[in-house]
Amino acid sequence: MRTLVLNAGYEPLAVVSFKRALVLVMNHKATVIERVEDDPVWATGGPYDRPAVIILSRYVRVPMSRRVPVTRRGVLRRDNHRCGYCGKAASTIDHVLPRSRGGADSWENLVACCLRCNNVKSDRTPQEMHWELRFTPRQPNGNSWTVRGTERSEPCWEPYLALAA
């Protein structure tokens, strides 16, 4: 079981194990906001609520320069698993400006691509193919990209992740 940790200003900070969250609550460093019903944690002192979402008692400063690393899975997730050229289901990624021509592995140069478009485009640019991208590729932003673990969120986390978006 995982627990969403919110900063004192209700912004998502991290996803931790329920054991770590329970230690924070027991040390009065956090408060339980959402709990898992009908599944308490039993201890010698009695049952404790199993935390699903906790909020820290003190505000923690977070550096604003959190960069999102470029990954294949991240590009597919950003583009909603849809091809940047035709809009069909995508399973690969494509360099808009091919690497052989100096194209970088960056958020602005990578798009999700279906296998057919990737093979047809080959080592050419979209302009040479007379193709247009359906959108301008950008680096994703938002807490769901910078806080690890929120891509597989629990249903009770949704209101707190939506506040940060």
C-alpha angles and dihedrals in degrees: 000000000000130000129210113227116209125196117238087266092057095253115137113254108170149333114244137172116274088245092059090045091051091052090053090050094046091050089052092243093118142021128223112245100169125024136190106252121229094008109090125173110243119219135165089264093053137271124330127198112257103237121230096170127016132181123213118240093222129044115252118208112232121198110248093217097079103149119203109228116233111246135161090242091049093052091049090048093048091051093044091241090291125131113255090218109039104011097236124130110298127213101165138045128236134204107232089207103034118243089237087065096047100276113159131224093248136131089250094054101041128078134171110258138186117239093249096053091044092054095043094047092047112155098349136098123248089249091058089051092045088238128140128211114240090225141005109263113236139170108270119242137192135080094280087067098043099040109073117227099028094102087079095044128175118240092246090058095061098089091051095046090047091055090058097047 
